[in-house]
Amino acid sequence: MQLQENKATNLALAVKHIDGLLIRPGETFSIWKCIGRTTKRKGYKEGLTIAKGQPAQGIGGGMCQLSNLIHWMVLHSELTITEHHHHDGLDLFPDFGRQIPFGTGTSISYNYLDYRVRNDSDNTYQLRLWVDDEYLCGELRAAEPQPHTFHIHIENERFTREDGVVYRNGEVYRDIIDSATGCRLDSQLIRTNHAKVMYDCPEELIE
């Protein structure tokens, strides 16, 4: 619980560097360019991290939750993702109240793994981020209505055992929908999951 409380402190510090940021046409957003190194001197505390495929802890831990939120919002926009890293094919924790598909997270590590997006549209976007008593919250605003809406969903999700190791599988799709007509214009495969399960998976879920 202490790591969770520390993560809340870390996120509250980090969002101040991004909240209100404009991403104008032609501009690139970099999460680390905005936040910089997370150090004890700046007020950051020990939080949960992932090191060598295992849960660990380090100063500034918990930043992946921030990049996860930003990524989820970007997936519902016309912005172009130019740098994105996954959690190396690992399913670290069992689902608990999951509301978004597995495989839509991000992995960031200063000054090594960044999350970047570029605005190739004619629209200007603004990131709004804040922390309340319980949640990390965010909005991605646009100066003009988007021509498309987006729906992210997973298909063929299943657990399999391969050579005694359990894996989580599935395909994550991004549907592009015409805002005026509601017609689906395209469905893009954005992630194929084949993640090693790092917890005891119930036998009845394994094929």
DAFENJO-V483541 format. One record per helix or strand of 3 or more residues. SS is the DSSP state (2 for helix, 1 for strand). FROM is the first residue (numbers start at 0). TO is the last residue. Records with the same first field share a line. If there is no record, write none. Layout:
SS->FROM-TO + FROM-TO
This chain:
2->1-14 + 30-34 + 39-41 + 62-73 + 202-204
1->20-22 + 27-29 + 45-50 + 53-58 + 79-82 + 115-117 + 124-130 + 135-141 + 147-161 + 164-177 + 183-196
